[in-house]
Amino acid sequence: MSPSILRRRLVDVSERIKRMRAELGVTEEQLGFLEEEAESSRLRVLVAETPLAEAEARETRRHADAMARQRDVLVRSISELQREQDDLLDRMAAELAPR
C-alpha cells in the first residue's frame, strides 16, 4: 500500500475515533441521567404501587438499557478502530524502516 494511501486511511480512522469518542461522552452523560430516572421510577413504584407507575418504570428502564447497549456498541467500535489505527501505524513504520 502506498504511503499516501496509508496516511489518508490513518487520518480517516483518527477522525472517526475522535467523533466516536465525542459521541461516547454524550452517550455516557445521557446514560447517567437515564439511570437516575430509572432508579427514581423504581422507587415511585414501591411507594405508589399503581399499574401506571409500574409501566412508567419499565419504560424508563428500557430507555436506560437501550442507551447502555448503544454505549457498549460505541466502546467496541472505538476499540476496533484503535486496532485498525495500530495496524496502519505498524504498516507505515515497516514501510519507512531502512531496508
PyMOL commands that place a pseudoatom at each C-alpha (Angstrom):
pseudoatom trace, name=CA, resn=MET, resi=1, chain=A, elem=C, hetatm=0, pos=[0.000, 0.000, 0.000]
pseudoatom trace, name=CA, resn=SER, resi=2, chain=A, elem=C, hetatm=0, pos=[1.413, 3.395, -0.908]
pseudoatom trace, name=CA, resn=PRO, resi=3, chain=A, elem=C, hetatm=0, pos=[2.429, 5.800, 1.876]
pseudoatom trace, name=CA, resn=SER, resi=4, chain=A, elem=C, hetatm=0, pos=[-0.116, 8.401, 0.743]
pseudoatom trace, name=CA, resn=ILE, resi=5, chain=A, elem=C, hetatm=0, pos=[-2.961, 5.876, 0.955]
pseudoatom trace, name=CA, resn=LEU, resi=6, chain=A, elem=C, hetatm=0, pos=[-1.750, 4.755, 4.382]
pseudoatom trace, name=CA, resn=ARG, resi=7, chain=A, elem=C, hetatm=0, pos=[-1.653, 8.365, 5.576]
pseudoatom trace, name=CA, resn=ARG, resi=8, chain=A, elem=C, hetatm=0, pos=[-5.120, 9.053, 4.204]
pseudoatom trace, name=CA, resn=ARG, resi=9, chain=A, elem=C, hetatm=0, pos=[-6.557, 5.950, 5.876]
pseudoatom trace, name=CA, resn=LEU, resi=10, chain=A, elem=C, hetatm=0, pos=[-4.803, 6.815, 9.131]
pseudoatom trace, name=CA, resn=VAL, resi=11, chain=A, elem=C, hetatm=0, pos=[-6.262, 10.329, 9.103]
pseudoatom trace, name=CA, resn=ASP, resi=12, chain=A, elem=C, hetatm=0, pos=[-9.715, 8.910, 8.338]
pseudoatom trace, name=CA, resn=VAL, resi=13, chain=A, elem=C, hetatm=0, pos=[-9.523, 6.387, 11.177]
pseudoatom trace, name=CA, resn=SER, resi=14, chain=A, elem=C, hetatm=0, pos=[-8.250, 9.062, 13.578]
pseudoatom trace, name=CA, resn=GLU, resi=15, chain=A, elem=C, hetatm=0, pos=[-11.148, 11.364, 12.698]
pseudoatom trace, name=CA, resn=ARG, resi=16, chain=A, elem=C, hetatm=0, pos=[-13.652, 8.543, 13.159]
pseudoatom trace, name=CA, resn=ILE, resi=17, chain=A, elem=C, hetatm=0, pos=[-12.174, 7.729, 16.569]
pseudoatom trace, name=CA, resn=LYS, resi=18, chain=A, elem=C, hetatm=0, pos=[-12.408, 11.383, 17.576]
pseudoatom trace, name=CA, resn=ARG, resi=19, chain=A, elem=C, hetatm=0, pos=[-16.071, 11.605, 16.508]
pseudoatom trace, name=CA, resn=MET, resi=20, chain=A, elem=C, hetatm=0, pos=[-16.965, 8.349, 18.255]
pseudoatom trace, name=CA, resn=ARG, resi=21, chain=A, elem=C, hetatm=0, pos=[-15.253, 9.439, 21.478]
pseudoatom trace, name=CA, resn=ALA, resi=22, chain=A, elem=C, hetatm=0, pos=[-17.279, 12.651, 21.440]
pseudoatom trace, name=CA, resn=GLU, resi=23, chain=A, elem=C, hetatm=0, pos=[-20.443, 10.633, 20.843]
pseudoatom trace, name=CA, resn=LEU, resi=24, chain=A, elem=C, hetatm=0, pos=[-19.441, 8.273, 23.655]
pseudoatom trace, name=CA, resn=GLY, resi=25, chain=A, elem=C, hetatm=0, pos=[-19.109, 11.210, 26.046]
pseudoatom trace, name=CA, resn=VAL, resi=26, chain=A, elem=C, hetatm=0, pos=[-22.619, 12.401, 25.216]
pseudoatom trace, name=CA, resn=THR, resi=27, chain=A, elem=C, hetatm=0, pos=[-23.987, 8.868, 25.444]
pseudoatom trace, name=CA, resn=GLU, resi=28, chain=A, elem=C, hetatm=0, pos=[-22.425, 8.312, 28.871]
pseudoatom trace, name=CA, resn=GLU, resi=29, chain=A, elem=C, hetatm=0, pos=[-23.880, 11.591, 30.122]
pseudoatom trace, name=CA, resn=GLN, resi=30, chain=A, elem=C, hetatm=0, pos=[-27.331, 10.636, 28.840]
pseudoatom trace, name=CA, resn=LEU, resi=31, chain=A, elem=C, hetatm=0, pos=[-26.975, 7.160, 30.310]
pseudoatom trace, name=CA, resn=GLY, resi=32, chain=A, elem=C, hetatm=0, pos=[-26.196, 8.620, 33.729]
pseudoatom trace, name=CA, resn=PHE, resi=33, chain=A, elem=C, hetatm=0, pos=[-29.340, 10.728, 33.556]
pseudoatom trace, name=CA, resn=LEU, resi=34, chain=A, elem=C, hetatm=0, pos=[-31.471, 7.793, 32.376]
pseudoatom trace, name=CA, resn=GLU, resi=35, chain=A, elem=C, hetatm=0, pos=[-30.090, 5.514, 35.106]
pseudoatom trace, name=CA, resn=GLU, resi=36, chain=A, elem=C, hetatm=0, pos=[-31.061, 8.113, 37.735]
pseudoatom trace, name=CA, resn=GLU, resi=37, chain=A, elem=C, hetatm=0, pos=[-34.522, 8.398, 36.194]
pseudoatom trace, name=CA, resn=ALA, resi=38, chain=A, elem=C, hetatm=0, pos=[-34.923, 4.613, 36.144]
pseudoatom trace, name=CA, resn=GLU, resi=39, chain=A, elem=C, hetatm=0, pos=[-33.983, 4.408, 39.818]
pseudoatom trace, name=CA, resn=SER, resi=40, chain=A, elem=C, hetatm=0, pos=[-36.409, 7.223, 40.696]
pseudoatom trace, name=CA, resn=SER, resi=41, chain=A, elem=C, hetatm=0, pos=[-39.171, 5.474, 38.770]
pseudoatom trace, name=CA, resn=ARG, resi=42, chain=A, elem=C, hetatm=0, pos=[-38.409, 2.213, 40.558]
pseudoatom trace, name=CA, resn=LEU, resi=43, chain=A, elem=C, hetatm=0, pos=[-38.735, 3.957, 43.916]
pseudoatom trace, name=CA, resn=ARG, resi=44, chain=A, elem=C, hetatm=0, pos=[-42.011, 5.606, 42.851]
pseudoatom trace, name=CA, resn=VAL, resi=45, chain=A, elem=C, hetatm=0, pos=[-43.368, 2.144, 42.026]
pseudoatom trace, name=CA, resn=LEU, resi=46, chain=A, elem=C, hetatm=0, pos=[-42.562, 0.988, 45.546]
pseudoatom trace, name=CA, resn=VAL, resi=47, chain=A, elem=C, hetatm=0, pos=[-44.398, 3.966, 47.023]
pseudoatom trace, name=CA, resn=ALA, resi=48, chain=A, elem=C, hetatm=0, pos=[-47.318, 4.280, 44.595]
pseudoatom trace, name=CA, resn=GLU, resi=49, chain=A, elem=C, hetatm=0, pos=[-47.912, 0.601, 43.799]
pseudoatom trace, name=CA, resn=THR, resi=50, chain=A, elem=C, hetatm=0, pos=[-50.003, 1.523, 40.753]
pseudoatom trace, name=CA, resn=PRO, resi=51, chain=A, elem=C, hetatm=0, pos=[-50.019, -0.048, 37.286]
pseudoatom trace, name=CA, resn=LEU, resi=52, chain=A, elem=C, hetatm=0, pos=[-49.251, 3.348, 35.737]
pseudoatom trace, name=CA, resn=ALA, resi=53, chain=A, elem=C, hetatm=0, pos=[-46.152, 3.792, 37.897]
pseudoatom trace, name=CA, resn=GLU, resi=54, chain=A, elem=C, hetatm=0, pos=[-45.028, 0.254, 37.016]
pseudoatom trace, name=CA, resn=ALA, resi=55, chain=A, elem=C, hetatm=0, pos=[-45.455, 0.916, 33.295]
pseudoatom trace, name=CA, resn=GLU, resi=56, chain=A, elem=C, hetatm=0, pos=[-43.514, 4.163, 33.597]
pseudoatom trace, name=CA, resn=ALA, resi=57, chain=A, elem=C, hetatm=0, pos=[-40.722, 2.400, 35.473]
pseudoatom trace, name=CA, resn=ARG, resi=58, chain=A, elem=C, hetatm=0, pos=[-40.495, -0.345, 32.830]
pseudoatom trace, name=CA, resn=GLU, resi=59, chain=A, elem=C, hetatm=0, pos=[-40.375, 2.235, 30.036]
pseudoatom trace, name=CA, resn=THR, resi=60, chain=A, elem=C, hetatm=0, pos=[-37.686, 4.258, 31.801]
pseudoatom trace, name=CA, resn=ARG, resi=61, chain=A, elem=C, hetatm=0, pos=[-35.638, 1.106, 32.404]
pseudoatom trace, name=CA, resn=ARG, resi=62, chain=A, elem=C, hetatm=0, pos=[-35.973, 0.137, 28.718]
pseudoatom trace, name=CA, resn=HIS, resi=63, chain=A, elem=C, hetatm=0, pos=[-34.628, 3.532, 27.700]
pseudoatom trace, name=CA, resn=ALA, resi=64, chain=A, elem=C, hetatm=0, pos=[-31.681, 3.226, 30.082]
pseudoatom trace, name=CA, resn=ASP, resi=65, chain=A, elem=C, hetatm=0, pos=[-30.934, -0.304, 28.862]
pseudoatom trace, name=CA, resn=ALA, resi=66, chain=A, elem=C, hetatm=0, pos=[-31.061, 0.820, 25.226]
pseudoatom trace, name=CA, resn=MET, resi=67, chain=A, elem=C, hetatm=0, pos=[-28.647, 3.657, 25.979]
pseudoatom trace, name=CA, resn=ALA, resi=68, chain=A, elem=C, hetatm=0, pos=[-26.314, 1.209, 27.757]
pseudoatom trace, name=CA, resn=ARG, resi=69, chain=A, elem=C, hetatm=0, pos=[-26.354, -1.026, 24.673]
pseudoatom trace, name=CA, resn=GLN, resi=70, chain=A, elem=C, hetatm=0, pos=[-25.561, 1.985, 22.488]
pseudoatom trace, name=CA, resn=ARG, resi=71, chain=A, elem=C, hetatm=0, pos=[-22.650, 2.857, 24.769]
pseudoatom trace, name=CA, resn=ASP, resi=72, chain=A, elem=C, hetatm=0, pos=[-21.349, -0.712, 24.521]
pseudoatom trace, name=CA, resn=VAL, resi=73, chain=A, elem=C, hetatm=0, pos=[-21.548, -0.587, 20.712]
pseudoatom trace, name=CA, resn=LEU, resi=74, chain=A, elem=C, hetatm=0, pos=[-19.572, 2.657, 20.701]
pseudoatom trace, name=CA, resn=VAL, resi=75, chain=A, elem=C, hetatm=0, pos=[-16.924, 1.240, 23.040]
pseudoatom trace, name=CA, resn=ARG, resi=76, chain=A, elem=C, hetatm=0, pos=[-16.499, -1.831, 20.813]
pseudoatom trace, name=CA, resn=SER, resi=77, chain=A, elem=C, hetatm=0, pos=[-16.359, 0.296, 17.669]
pseudoatom trace, name=CA, resn=ILE, resi=78, chain=A, elem=C, hetatm=0, pos=[-13.720, 2.569, 19.176]
pseudoatom trace, name=CA, resn=SER, resi=79, chain=A, elem=C, hetatm=0, pos=[-11.650, -0.465, 20.176]
pseudoatom trace, name=CA, resn=GLU, resi=80, chain=A, elem=C, hetatm=0, pos=[-11.871, -1.875, 16.651]
pseudoatom trace, name=CA, resn=LEU, resi=81, chain=A, elem=C, hetatm=0, pos=[-10.851, 1.458, 15.155]
pseudoatom trace, name=CA, resn=GLN, resi=82, chain=A, elem=C, hetatm=0, pos=[-7.923, 1.714, 17.560]
pseudoatom trace, name=CA, resn=ARG, resi=83, chain=A, elem=C, hetatm=0, pos=[-6.752, -1.742, 16.451]
pseudoatom trace, name=CA, resn=GLU, resi=84, chain=A, elem=C, hetatm=0, pos=[-7.070, -0.648, 12.831]
pseudoatom trace, name=CA, resn=GLN, resi=85, chain=A, elem=C, hetatm=0, pos=[-5.119, 2.507, 13.641]
pseudoatom trace, name=CA, resn=ASP, resi=86, chain=A, elem=C, hetatm=0, pos=[-2.379, 0.437, 15.281]
pseudoatom trace, name=CA, resn=ASP, resi=87, chain=A, elem=C, hetatm=0, pos=[-2.198, -1.830, 12.216]
pseudoatom trace, name=CA, resn=LEU, resi=88, chain=A, elem=C, hetatm=0, pos=[-1.904, 1.164, 9.905]
pseudoatom trace, name=CA, resn=LEU, resi=89, chain=A, elem=C, hetatm=0, pos=[0.836, 2.665, 12.067]
pseudoatom trace, name=CA, resn=ASP, resi=90, chain=A, elem=C, hetatm=0, pos=[2.696, -0.660, 12.044]
pseudoatom trace, name=CA, resn=ARG, resi=91, chain=A, elem=C, hetatm=0, pos=[2.460, -0.800, 8.244]
pseudoatom trace, name=CA, resn=MET, resi=92, chain=A, elem=C, hetatm=0, pos=[3.644, 2.775, 7.954]
pseudoatom trace, name=CA, resn=ALA, resi=93, chain=A, elem=C, hetatm=0, pos=[6.583, 2.116, 10.276]
pseudoatom trace, name=CA, resn=ALA, resi=94, chain=A, elem=C, hetatm=0, pos=[7.506, -1.013, 8.313]
pseudoatom trace, name=CA, resn=GLU, resi=95, chain=A, elem=C, hetatm=0, pos=[7.486, 0.911, 5.044]
pseudoatom trace, name=CA, resn=LEU, resi=96, chain=A, elem=C, hetatm=0, pos=[9.589, 3.730, 6.483]
pseudoatom trace, name=CA, resn=ALA, resi=97, chain=A, elem=C, hetatm=0, pos=[12.127, 1.409, 8.110]
pseudoatom trace, name=CA, resn=PRO, resi=98, chain=A, elem=C, hetatm=0, pos=[15.502, 1.196, 6.365]
pseudoatom trace, name=CA, resn=ARG, resi=99, chain=A, elem=C, hetatm=0, pos=[15.883, -1.945, 4.330]
for i in range(1, 99): cmd.bond("trace and resi %d" % i, "trace and resi %d" % (i + 1))
show_as sticks, trace
zoom trace
